[in-house]
Amino acid sequence: QVQLEDTGGGLVQAGGSLLLSCTASGRTFSRACRGWIRQAPGKEREFVAAISPSGGSTHYADSVKGRWTISRDNAKNTVYLQMNSLKPEDTAVYYCAAAPYFLDIVVRTTSQYNYWGHGTQVTVSP
């Protein structure tokens, strides 16, 4: 059974930092694009960041660019999202996802991700 376990969420004050982690089990995702998508209350899911299988390419939503960093450790089947300078508008449930297309690409469309974690809540207080 394939599972993505996303962890690291919590309550933090504006300006603070959090590190999200997502470890996969049941299969290797070393050849899959890994991404983070978030969903705020009453809003649709929103692409946040993605990293190519090799780690050589990344892409970020404009709203997080310069503040956050996505990285991966294929040996651990894990992807990370370092979130700095958090803002109240970053409050959402964050989902990790994988798109195993066996190409060294970055997937920016949420509907193209095939595997999803259960989500971890991030709440940023003013």
C-alpha positions in Angstrom: 0.0 0.0 0.0 1.4 3.3 -1.1 1.3 6.1 1.6 2.5 9.6 1.8 2.8 10.8 5.4 3.0 14.6 5.6 4.0 16.0 9.0 5.4 19.2 10.6 2.4 21.5 10.7 1.4 23.5 13.7 0.6 26.9 15.1 3.2 29.6 14.7 3.2 33.4 14.9 3.6 35.5 11.9 7.3 35.8 10.9 8.0 32.3 12.2 9.1 29.2 10.5 8.0 25.6 10.0 9.5 22.6 8.3 7.1 20.2 6.6 8.2 16.7 5.8 6.6 14.0 3.6 7.9 10.5 3.6 6.6 7.9 1.2 6.2 4.2 1.8 5.1 1.3 -0.3 7.1 2.3 -3.4 9.9 4.6 -4.3 9.3 8.0 -5.7 12.8 8.8 -6.7 11.7 9.2 -10.3 8.6 11.2 -9.4 8.1 14.9 -9.2 7.2 15.8 -5.6 5.1 18.8 -4.7 3.2 20.6 -2.0 -0.3 21.9 -2.4 -2.4 23.8 0.1 -6.1 24.4 0.8 -7.4 27.2 2.9 -10.9 27.2 4.3 -13.5 27.9 1.7 -10.9 28.0 -1.1 -9.7 25.6 -3.8 -6.5 23.7 -3.6 -3.5 25.8 -4.6 -0.1 24.8 -5.9 2.7 25.8 -3.6 6.0 24.3 -4.7 7.4 21.4 -6.7 10.7 19.7 -7.3 11.9 17.5 -10.1 13.0 13.9 -9.5 16.7 14.9 -9.7 16.2 17.9 -7.5 17.7 20.1 -10.3 14.5 22.1 -11.0 12.1 23.7 -8.6 9.0 25.9 -9.0 7.2 28.1 -6.5 3.9 29.9 -6.4 4.5 33.7 -6.5 3.0 34.0 -3.0 5.8 31.9 -1.4 8.7 32.6 -3.7 11.7 33.9 -1.8 10.3 32.7 1.5 10.1 29.0 1.2 12.4 26.2 -0.1 11.5 22.8 -1.3 14.0 20.0 -1.2 14.2 16.2 -1.4 16.2 13.3 -0.2 15.6 10.4 -2.6 17.5 7.9 -0.3 14.9 8.6 2.4 12.0 8.9 -0.1 11.2 12.2 1.5 10.4 15.7 0.4 10.7 18.8 2.6 9.2 22.3 2.6 11.1 24.9 4.7 8.7 27.7 5.3 10.1 31.0 6.6 8.6 34.4 7.2 5.2 32.9 7.6 2.1 35.1 7.1 -1.5 34.7 8.4 -2.6 34.1 4.8 -0.4 31.0 4.7 -2.9 29.3 7.0 -4.1 26.2 5.3 -4.0 22.4 5.2 -0.8 21.4 3.4 -0.7 18.3 1.3 2.3 16.6 -0.2 1.9 14.9 -3.5 3.8 12.8 -6.1 3.6 12.8 -9.9 5.4 9.7 -11.1 5.8 10.4 -14.8 9.4 9.2 -15.0 10.5 12.5 -16.5 12.8 15.0 -14.9 10.2 17.7 -14.9 8.3 19.9 -12.4 4.6 19.5 -12.3 2.7 22.7 -11.6 -0.9 21.5 -12.1 -2.5 20.0 -9.0 -4.7 17.6 -11.1 -1.6 15.9 -12.5 -0.5 14.5 -9.1 -1.5 10.9 -8.6 -0.6 10.3 -5.0 -1.5 12.5 -2.0 -0.8 12.7 1.7 -3.6 13.2 4.2 -2.5 16.8 4.9 -1.0 18.7 7.8 -2.5 21.9 9.3 -0.5 25.1 9.3 -2.0 28.0 11.3 -0.2 31.3 11.4 -1.4 33.8 14.0 -1.1 37.6 13.5 
